[in-house]
Amino acid sequence: MHEMGIVYHVADEVEKIAAQNDIRHIGSVTLQIGEVTGVIFDYMSDLWGWVSDKSSLLKGSRLLYEQIPAVTLCKSCGQRYGTVQGGRQCPHCGSWDTVLVQGNEYIIKQIEADS
């Protein structure tokens, strides 16, 4: 379950950012999660509750997310298309010479501090 590793990493990063900015409590953290990461947000949300309860900075905070659509680029014809709909083979020219350009990442988009 890589969700656990991600949650711990995000919590560590948020704690570092909070320390650098003299923040005492976090209300929410918004992640952008790629469509093809394989991450199950419900698992992450449950784990966040467990991890955040152990930190006075994060206790009671919410973990939110936005999905980043997966996009593939065909190196043969230069077209971009939705990875989930089109798969690895380019729907425009039939080439297999493709590369995923977005949708396999997760990013801390926003940290909301309580006042």
C-alpha distance (Angstrom), angle and dihedral (degrees) to the residues before:
residue distance angle dihedral
M1 . . .
H2 3.80 . .
E3 3.81 90.6 .
M4 3.81 88.9 81.6
G5 3.80 92.8 55.0
I6 3.79 91.2 48.2
V7 3.80 92.7 49.3
Y8 3.81 92.0 50.5
H9 3.80 90.8 47.1
V10 3.81 92.8 49.3
A11 3.82 91.8 47.0
D12 3.83 90.5 50.7
E13 3.81 92.3 48.6
V14 3.81 92.4 47.5
E15 3.81 90.5 50.0
K16 3.84 90.5 51.7
I17 3.81 92.2 48.6
A18 3.81 91.4 46.9
A19 3.81 91.4 51.1
Q20 3.82 91.3 50.0
N21 3.80 90.7 51.2
D22 3.82 99.2 39.9
I23 3.82 92.6 -116.3
R24 3.80 116.3 162.2
H25 3.79 102.2 -169.9
I26 3.79 137.1 17.5
G27 3.81 120.9 -143.0
S28 3.80 98.7 -172.8
V29 3.77 144.4 -10.9
T30 3.80 120.8 -149.8
L31 3.79 118.9 -155.0
Q32 3.76 128.2 -168.6
I33 3.80 107.5 -143.4
G34 3.80 124.3 -167.5
E35 3.78 117.9 -118.5
V36 3.81 93.8 -123.7
T37 3.82 100.2 40.3
G38 3.78 91.3 104.8
V39 3.80 88.7 -130.3
I40 3.79 115.5 145.8
F41 3.79 105.7 -146.9
D42 3.81 94.8 -158.6
Y43 3.82 88.6 61.1
M44 3.79 90.6 48.4
S45 3.77 91.7 49.2
D46 3.82 91.9 52.0
L47 3.81 91.4 46.6
W48 3.81 90.9 47.7
G49 3.80 89.6 57.9
W50 3.79 90.3 52.3
V51 3.84 95.3 45.2
S52 3.81 95.6 41.4
D53 3.81 92.4 52.6
K54 3.82 88.2 65.1
S55 3.82 93.5 57.4
S56 3.81 126.2 67.0
L57 3.82 87.9 -152.9
L58 3.82 94.0 54.9
K59 3.81 102.9 28.0
G60 3.80 109.9 129.8
S61 3.81 94.0 6.8
R62 3.78 122.2 138.7
L63 3.80 127.3 -127.5
L64 3.81 111.7 -144.1
Y65 3.78 130.3 179.7
E66 3.77 145.4 -161.7
Q67 3.78 122.4 -161.5
I68 3.81 120.4 -121.7
P69 3.82 108.7 -148.1
A70 3.80 115.9 -123.2
V71 3.81 113.0 -116.3
T72 3.81 127.6 -173.3
L73 3.80 127.1 -160.6
C74 3.79 121.0 -148.2
K75 3.79 108.9 -140.0
S76 3.82 90.9 -160.1
C77 3.80 101.2 55.6
G78 3.81 101.5 12.7
Q79 3.79 94.8 -125.0
R80 3.80 122.6 141.7
Y81 3.79 121.3 -146.2
G82 3.79 142.3 168.5
T83 3.79 107.3 -80.0
V84 3.78 96.9 -150.4
Q85 3.81 93.0 50.8
G86 3.81 97.4 38.2
G87 3.79 103.5 33.5
R88 3.77 122.9 -155.9
Q89 3.82 95.8 -47.3
C90 3.80 114.5 79.2
P91 3.83 110.1 -110.6
H92 3.82 89.7 -154.5
C93 3.81 102.4 55.1
G94 3.81 105.5 2.7
S95 3.82 94.6 -117.4
W96 3.79 121.5 148.2
D97 3.83 90.5 -155.8
T98 3.80 94.3 103.7
V99 3.77 137.2 133.5
L100 3.79 133.0 -158.4
V101 3.81 107.6 -118.9
Q102 3.80 100.8 176.9
G103 3.77 139.8 5.1
N104 3.80 103.8 64.9
E105 3.81 97.6 84.9
Y106 3.75 140.7 83.9
I107 3.79 122.7 -148.9
I108 3.78 133.6 -174.7
K109 3.79 98.0 -124.3
Q110 3.78 102.4 174.6
I111 3.78 140.9 4.1
E112 3.78 116.0 -162.0
A113 3.79 115.1 -157.2
D114 3.77 122.7 -156.4
S115 3.78 113.9 -121.6
